C-alpha cells in the first residue's frame, strides 16, 4: 500500500492510487514509475476535495443536487453558473493552501499550470465522462485557488449529473482530484492509439497538430493522422519527422509495460518528448438494453441514417470530444455520441493517411 498522500501530492512514481489521485493522476504516476518523461505535476487529492465539500454550504448544495430533479436542457447554463458561484463563495481551507505551498508546482518566473479534473470514477469500460469536466489552461499562482474550485464544481454540472443517472453511477461518495501540470510550449502535440480503435488491432493511429494539443481536442485544428502497421511504425513515422518515431517507440514501450493497448496524449517541447496522459483503450460494446432513454416513437415508413453524425463528427471521436459542441447543443450531441461510441469517446476531424 502507498502512504497517505495527504491533501496535495507530487507525481513521483511512488504509487498514487485512483482513490486518492483519480484516474488521470494515478495514470500519470504510473507513467513516471515506468521512466516516461512527464511534465512536473502535483495532485490536489480527493482528500482535499472532501475537506472542502464538508463546508456546510457546499454540503447542503450537494445534498440538494443528489436528491433533486435534473434541470431541463434550456436551464443547464444557468444551473452551471449557480454551482460555480456556490463553490467560489467558499475559500479553500487553510490546510489545503498550506499543502499547495509545500507540495504544489513551482510557479515562479512566469510559469503556469494546466488545471485538469481527475475524478475517482471518471471512466469505466461502459461509461466515459470525457469532455464533461472542466480543464483550465495557463493558470498562474494568483488564480490557482479559483481554478481548483471551478474544476471541482464541474463534478456537479448538469451534463455529468445527467450522464451519471443514465449510467446508474452512484453519487453518494463522489470525489474529484485535480491535476496541476506545468504548461509546456510544444512545437507539436497529439494523441496516439497503440491499437487503431477504428480499424485493425495490429495497426496504430497517431494524430498530430502544431502547438498545444488542446487545438486537437477542441476541434480548432484538423490533425495530420497516420495509421501504420506496428512492425514498421517507428521507421515510417521517423521518416515523416524523427521525433514522431520517438513518440511511437515510447507509446509501444508503455503498451508492453502495461500489457494493454493505450490511448496516450503527448507533446514535444524544445525537442523533448513528454507524455501528458495515458489510459487503456476501451472499445468494447456495451449492452444498453432495449431502451436507452433517448428513443422516440417512429412510424413504419421512417428511415434512419447516420449521415448527420458522420458529417458532424467524422473519424474516431477524441478525448474531451464534448468540448467541440456549443453549450446550447451539447446535450443533444452527447446523447448521441455517448450512446454510439462504445465507451471511450474520442473524435478526430478528417481522415487518416494509411501507411501500409
C-alpha positions in Angstrom: 0.0 0.0 0.0 1.2 3.5 -0.7 1.5 6.1 2.0 -1.3 8.6 2.6 -0.7 11.3 0.1 -2.3 14.0 2.2 -4.1 17.0 0.6 -1.5 17.7 -2.1 1.0 15.2 -3.5 3.7 15.3 -6.1 3.6 12.8 -9.0 6.8 11.0 -8.5 6.0 7.3 -9.3 5.6 6.2 -5.7 2.2 4.7 -6.1 -0.6 7.3 -6.1 -3.9 5.4 -6.3 -7.1 6.1 -8.2 -8.8 6.5 -4.9 -6.5 9.4 -3.9 -5.4 10.9 -7.2 -8.3 10.0 -9.6 -7.9 8.4 -13.0 -5.6 10.9 -14.6 -3.5 11.5 -11.6 -2.8 7.8 -10.9 -2.1 7.0 -14.5 0.5 9.9 -14.7 2.1 8.4 -11.6 2.3 5.0 -13.3 4.0 6.7 -16.3 6.6 8.3 -14.1 7.3 4.9 -12.5 7.9 3.4 -15.9 10.5 6.1 -16.6 8.4 8.1 -19.1 9.0 11.9 -19.2 6.0 13.7 -17.6 5.9 17.4 -17.0 6.2 18.5 -13.4 2.9 17.6 -11.8 1.2 17.8 -8.4 -2.2 16.4 -7.4 -4.8 18.1 -5.2 -6.2 14.9 -3.8 -9.7 13.6 -3.3 -9.0 14.1 0.4 -8.7 17.8 -0.2 -12.0 17.8 -2.1 -13.7 16.0 0.8 -12.4 18.6 3.2 -13.7 21.4 1.0 -17.0 19.7 0.4 -17.5 19.3 4.2 -18.2 23.1 4.4 -21.8 23.4 5.5 -22.9 25.5 2.5 -21.3 23.1 0.0 -22.6 20.1 1.8 -26.1 21.5 1.6 -25.8 22.2 -2.1 -24.6 18.7 -2.8 -27.4 17.1 -0.8 -29.9 19.2 -2.8 -28.3 18.2 -6.2 -28.2 14.5 -5.2 -31.8 14.3 -4.3 -33.3 16.9 -6.7 -34.6 16.7 -10.2 -32.3 17.5 -13.2 -32.9 20.8 -14.8 -34.3 20.9 -18.4 -31.6 21.5 -21.1 -32.5 25.1 -21.5 -31.6 25.7 -17.9 -28.3 23.9 -17.9 -26.2 27.1 -18.4 -27.9 28.9 -15.5 -27.6 25.9 -13.3 -23.9 25.5 -14.1 -23.4 29.2 -13.2 -25.2 28.7 -9.9 -23.0 25.7 -8.9 -19.8 27.6 -9.9 -20.8 30.6 -7.8 -21.5 28.4 -4.8 -18.1 26.8 -5.0 -16.3 30.1 -5.5 -18.1 31.6 -2.5 -16.2 29.2 -0.2 -12.5 29.8 0.3 -10.0 26.8 0.2 -9.4 25.7 3.8 -6.1 26.8 5.3 -4.6 23.2 5.4 -5.1 22.9 1.6 -3.5 26.3 0.9 -0.5 25.3 3.1 -0.2 21.9 1.3 -0.2 23.7 -2.1 2.6 25.9 -0.9 4.7 22.9 0.3 3.9 20.3 -2.4 2.3 22.2 -5.3 4.0 23.1 -8.5 6.7 25.8 -8.6 5.2 28.9 -10.3 8.0 31.4 -10.3 9.4 33.2 -13.4 6.0 33.3 -15.1 5.4 29.6 -15.0 1.8 28.4 -15.3 -0.1 25.1 -15.0 -2.9 23.3 -16.6 -5.6 22.6 -14.0 -7.4 19.4 -15.0 -10.1 17.2 -13.5 -9.2 13.7 -12.2 -12.3 12.1 -10.9 -12.1 8.9 -9.0 -14.9 7.4 -11.1 -14.0 9.3 -14.3 -14.2 6.5 -16.9 -15.1 2.8 -17.0 -15.4 0.2 -19.7 -19.0 1.1 -20.2 -19.1 4.8 -19.4 -16.9 7.8 -20.4 -17.0 11.2 -18.8 -14.6 12.6 -21.4 -15.3 16.3 -22.0 -17.8 16.7 -19.2 -15.5 18.0 -16.6 -13.6 21.3 -16.7 -9.9 21.9 -17.6 -8.3 25.4 -17.3 -5.0 26.2 -19.0 -2.3 28.8 -18.3 -3.2 29.3 -14.6 -0.7 31.4 -12.5 -0.3 31.5 -8.8 -2.9 34.2 -8.2 -5.6 32.2 -9.9 -4.8 28.7 -8.7 -7.3 28.6 -5.9 -10.1 29.8 -8.1 -9.2 27.3 -10.8 -9.2 24.3 -8.5 -12.6 25.2 -7.1 -14.1 25.6 -10.6 -12.8 22.2 -11.7 -14.3 20.7 -8.5 -17.6 22.5 -9.3 -17.7 20.8 -12.7 -18.3 17.5 -11.0 -21.8 18.7 -10.2 -22.6 20.4 -13.5 -25.9 19.3 -15.2 -24.2 17.3 -18.0 -22.2 14.9 -15.8 -25.1 14.6 -13.4 -27.4 13.6 -16.2 -24.9 11.1 -17.5 -24.4 9.5 -14.1 -28.1 9.0 -13.7 -28.3 7.5 -17.2 -25.4 5.1 -16.4 -26.6 4.5 -12.8 -23.3 5.8 -11.3 -23.8 6.3 -7.5 -23.4 9.9 -6.3 -23.2 9.3 -2.6 -19.4 9.2 -2.3 -18.3 11.1 -5.4 -14.9 12.8 -5.2 -12.5 14.5 -7.6 -8.8 15.1 -7.5 -7.2 17.9 -9.6 -4.1 17.6 -11.7 -1.7 20.6 -11.7 0.7 20.1 -14.6 3.3 22.6 -15.7 2.3 24.1 -19.0 4.5 23.2 -22.0 5.2 25.3 -25.1 5.1 22.5 -27.6 6.1 22.5 -31.2 3.9 19.5 -31.8 1.4 17.6 -29.8 -1.3 14.9 -30.3 -2.6 11.6 -29.4 -1.6 8.0 -30.3 -3.7 4.9 -30.1 -1.4 1.9 -29.9 -4.2 -0.2 -31.4 -6.3 1.6 -34.0 -9.7 1.8 -32.5 -11.4 2.2 -35.8 -9.5 -0.5 -37.7 -7.0 -3.3 -37.4 -5.6 -4.1 -33.9 -2.1 -4.7 -35.4 -2.0 -1.0 -36.6 -1.6 2.1 -34.5 -3.1 5.5 -35.1 -1.3 8.8 -34.4 -2.8 12.3 -34.7 -0.5 15.4 -34.8 -1.1 19.1 -34.5 1.3 22.0 -34.3 1.3 23.8 -30.9 -0.9 22.8 -27.9 -2.8 19.5 -28.1 -6.0 21.4 -27.0 -6.3 22.5 -30.6 -6.9 18.9 -31.5 -9.2 18.2 -28.5 -11.3 21.3 -29.1 -11.6 20.7 -32.8 -9.9 24.0 -33.7 -7.3 22.3 -35.7 -7.5 19.3 -38.1 -4.7 16.9 -37.3 -2.3 15.1 -39.5 -3.4 11.5 -38.9 -1.5 8.3 -39.8 -2.5 4.6 -39.5 0.6 2.4 -39.5 1.4 -1.3 -39.0 3.0 -2.0 -35.7 6.1 -3.7 -37.1 7.0 -0.8 -39.3 5.6 2.1 -37.3 8.7 3.6 -35.8 10.6 3.8 -39.1 7.6 5.0 -41.1 6.8 7.9 -38.7 10.5 8.8 -38.2 10.6 9.3 -42.0 7.9 11.9 -41.6 9.7 13.6 -38.7 12.3 11.9 -36.4 10.6 12.9 -33.2 7.4 11.2 -34.4 9.3 7.9 -34.5 10.2 8.6 -30.8 6.6 9.1 -30.0 5.7 5.8 -31.5 8.6 3.9 -29.9 7.7 5.3 -26.4 4.0 4.6 -26.8 4.6 1.0 -27.8 7.0 0.6 -24.8 4.3 1.8 -22.4 1.9 -0.6 -24.0 4.3 -3.5 -23.5 4.9 -2.5 -19.9 1.2 -2.2 -19.0 0.1 -5.2 -21.1 -2.9 -3.5 -22.8 -3.3 -1.1 -25.8 -3.0 2.5 -24.7 -4.6 5.9 -25.6 -1.7 8.4 -25.0 -1.6 12.1 -25.2 1.9 13.5 -25.9 3.7 16.8 -26.6 7.2 17.8 -27.8 8.7 20.9 -26.2 12.2 22.1 -27.2 12.9 18.7 -28.7 11.9 16.7 -25.6 9.1 14.2 -25.8 6.6 14.3 -22.9 3.6 12.1 -22.1 0.8 14.1 -20.6 -1.9 11.4 -20.2 -2.4 7.7 -20.8 -5.2 5.3 -20.3 -6.3 1.9 -21.7 -8.3 1.9 -24.9 -11.9 0.8 -24.2 -13.9 0.0 -27.2 -16.0 -2.9 -26.0 -19.6 -2.9 -27.0 -22.0 -2.1 -24.2 -25.4 -3.6 -23.8 -27.8 -0.7 -23.2 -30.9 -2.8 -23.1 -33.9 -2.3 -25.3 -34.4 1.3 -24.3 -31.5 3.7 -23.9 -33.8 6.5 -22.8 -33.2 8.6 -25.9 -35.5 6.8 -28.4 -38.8 8.3 -29.6 -41.5 6.6 -31.5 -41.3 6.3 -35.3 -43.8 5.2 -37.8 -43.4 2.1 -40.1 -42.2 4.3 -43.0 -39.5 6.1 -41.0 -35.9 6.0 -42.5 -32.8 6.1 -40.3 -29.4 7.4 -41.3 -26.1 8.2 -39.6 -25.3 10.9 -42.2 -25.8 13.8 -39.7 -23.4 12.3 -37.2 -20.9 11.4 -39.9 -20.8 14.9 -41.1 -20.6 16.5 -37.6 -18.1 14.0 -36.0 -16.1 12.3 -38.7 -13.5 9.7 -37.9 -12.7 8.3 -34.4 -14.3 10.6 -31.7 -11.1 12.3 -29.5 -10.6 12.9 -25.7 -12.8 15.8 -24.4 -14.8 15.5 -27.5 -17.7 17.2 -25.9 -15.7 20.5 -25.9 -16.3 20.8 -29.7 -20.0 21.4 -29.1 -21.6 24.7 -28.1 -23.4 24.7 -24.8 -26.7 25.0 -26.5 -26.3 21.8 -28.5 -24.1 19.7 -26.1 -27.0 17.8 -24.5 -28.3 16.6 -27.9 -24.9 15.7 -29.3 -23.7 13.9 -26.1 -26.9 11.9 -26.0 -26.0 10.5 -29.5 -22.2 10.3 -29.1 -22.2 8.6 -25.7 -24.7 6.1 -26.9 -23.0 5.3 -30.1 -19.3 5.5 -29.2 -19.0 2.3 -27.2 -17.4 3.6 -24.0 -14.3 5.7 -24.9 -15.2 8.9 -26.7 -12.6 10.4 -28.9 -13.1 12.0 -32.3 -10.9 13.4 -35.0 -11.7 15.6 -37.8 -10.6 14.5 -41.2 -9.3 11.1 -42.4 -6.0 9.4 -41.8 -3.1 8.6 -44.1 -2.7 4.8 -44.1 0.9 3.8 -44.4 0.8 0.1 -45.5 
